[in-house]
Amino acid sequence: MAHRIEVSLKELVRDARGERIRREIEHFLHLSVTSVRTMDVYSIDAELSADELETVASEPLCDRVIQKYSIDGPASPTTWAAPHGRP
């Protein structure tokens, strides 16, 4: 069964990648954007127990000092999402 792991920065951590994307949106699309927050999404297609999924999400995929993660659910409330990349 495939599982989705979302990793995002904690709210109080500056999102430099999101700031760069916001500037590019304003520069190239001429749209006024208040803020952009980014997250990394991983699809894990393996037979893993809940404990194994927790270990995968919390250790190699996430820096728990500045990031948070979720397994098969949203890591952060979003108002809009634009996924990209390979399926």
C-alpha distance (Angstrom), angle and dihedral (degrees) to the residues before:
residue distance angle dihedral
M1 . . .
A2 3.79 . .
H3 3.79 118.7 .
R4 3.79 129.5 -164.2
I5 3.79 120.5 -139.4
E6 3.80 117.4 -170.3
V7 3.80 119.7 -164.5
S8 3.80 120.5 -170.8
L9 3.77 138.0 162.8
K10 3.79 117.9 -94.6
E11 3.82 113.2 -101.7
L12 3.81 95.6 -105.2
V13 3.82 93.6 50.6
R14 3.80 117.2 95.6
D15 3.82 111.7 -114.6
A16 3.83 102.6 -145.0
R17 3.81 92.1 175.0
G18 3.82 90.0 52.4
E19 3.81 91.3 48.5
R20 3.82 90.8 52.8
I21 3.82 91.1 49.5
R22 3.82 90.4 48.6
R23 3.81 90.6 53.0
E24 3.81 91.4 48.3
I25 3.81 91.6 50.3
E26 3.79 90.5 51.7
H27 3.83 93.2 44.6
F28 3.80 100.5 43.7
L29 3.82 102.6 27.4
H30 3.82 98.4 30.8
L31 3.80 90.8 -133.9
S32 3.78 123.3 142.7
V33 3.81 108.6 -124.2
T34 3.80 124.1 -179.0
S35 3.80 98.6 -160.9
V36 3.77 144.0 -20.3
R37 3.80 124.4 -152.2
T38 3.78 120.7 -169.2
M39 3.78 134.1 -153.8
D40 3.76 137.1 -176.1
V41 3.80 117.7 -127.2
Y42 3.78 123.3 -159.2
S43 3.80 126.3 -168.8
I44 3.78 111.6 -152.0
D45 3.80 113.2 -166.9
A46 3.78 102.5 -173.4
E47 3.77 139.2 105.1
L48 3.81 99.0 -101.7
S49 3.79 129.9 157.7
A50 3.80 120.1 -123.0
D51 3.82 89.1 -102.3
E52 3.81 92.0 50.9
L53 3.82 91.4 49.4
E54 3.79 89.6 49.8
T55 3.81 90.3 51.7
V56 3.81 92.7 48.6
A57 3.81 92.4 48.4
S58 3.79 97.7 43.6
E59 3.80 102.0 41.3
P60 3.82 118.2 32.7
L61 3.82 98.4 18.7
C62 3.80 102.3 41.5
D63 3.79 136.9 50.1
R64 3.80 96.4 -148.8
V65 3.82 93.0 -160.9
I66 3.82 93.4 67.2
Q67 3.81 104.1 9.7
K68 3.78 139.8 60.6
Y69 3.78 129.2 -159.0
S70 3.76 142.2 -161.2
I71 3.76 133.0 -160.7
D72 3.81 118.4 -140.3
G73 3.79 91.7 -15.1
P74 3.80 140.9 67.6
A75 3.81 117.5 -67.3
S76 3.80 92.2 -160.0
P77 3.76 136.9 14.4
T78 3.78 107.7 -103.0
T79 3.73 133.4 -169.3
W80 3.78 93.3 -160.4
A81 3.78 136.3 3.4
A82 3.80 132.2 -161.9
P83 3.78 109.9 -168.8
H84 3.78 119.7 -163.2
G85 3.76 137.5 171.7
R86 3.76 134.2 59.9
P87 3.82 120.8 -28.3
